[in-house]
Amino acid sequence: MVGEKLNTEKIVGIGLVAALIAAIFLGMNELAMSIASGLVGYMGGKAEKRGGDINDNHSN
C-alpha cells in the first residue's frame, strides 16, 4: 500500500469491512447481514460505474 492514495471509496470500503467483522464477533447477526448487503451493493455499484456492462454495445 506504499505510494497508494486512500480515496473516499477505499476508506468507506475499509470501514464497512471493519464494521462487518466487529458485528460478526459481537454476535449482532441482523446488523452483520445489513452491513454485508450494503457492502455488496456498494461494491457492485462501484464496479458498474467503473466497467459498465460488457455486453452493452451502442450500435442500434
Residue pairs with C-beta under 8 A, 6 or more apart in sequence:
9 46
12 42
13 39
13 42
13 43
16 35
16 38
16 39
16 42
17 39
19 35
20 32
20 35
20 36
20 39
23 29
23 31
23 32
23 35
24 32
